[in-house]
Amino acid sequence: MMYQMALEELHNKIKLLQSEWKHRQGYNPIEHIKTRIKEPKSILGKMQRKGLALTTDNLVREIHDIAGMRIVCAFVKDIYSLVDHLQTRDDLKVLEIKDYIANPKPNGYQSLHLIVAVPLILMEGPEWIKVEIQLRTLAMDFWASMEHILFYKYDKQVPAHVIKELTEAARAADELDKKMLGLRKEIIALSEGPAGRD
């Protein structure tokens, strides 16, 4: 219940931020948001893989992704702008950043992961609950979704040539992100050019 409440609180903050961005800049950089609570079976499996005793203290202290949010943005630049903003807020604590955009995983996976603490004001007083946020572009999200489907189909026994193709597809997704950002910059430059330019 606490993790669900923290997710809802964070979702409301992000929705407010979307509205404010749209009002101030005429542009909402967030394409869509997904949330989820990890299944108990997955939580137990993760604790066992980490060699943790199955206690509530270990669960709260060591498992950071019970509550998860995925934010998909149009451009990489938007992801870093959002992270910069989240780090300045008083109503959140950014506890950890893992940047798989600047440093992709060997298979090509790209995403930026944050662990944040969200305050809940409860009858007993404030409680800070951890939520994992994954930030991706549309291209990164498409690649990650397809990779997940392929790994599920192969029951994680993916042939070497498929892994090679996946890595190449990740590079193509990265190139697409860069090309689209370049086109956006060009369009903005044209729209801000001298009056009367077509």
Buried (B, 14 or more C-beta within 10 A) or exposed (E): EBBEBBBBBBBEBBEEBBEEBEEEEEEBBBBEBEBEBBEEEEBBEBBEEEEBEEEEEEBBEEBBBBBBBBBBBBBBBBBBBBBEEBEEEEEBBBEEBEBBBEEBEEBBBBBBBBBBBBBBEEEEEEBEBBBBBBBBBBBBBBBBEEBEEBBEEEEEEBEEEEBEEBBEBBBEBBEBBEEBBEEEEEEEEEEEEEEEEE
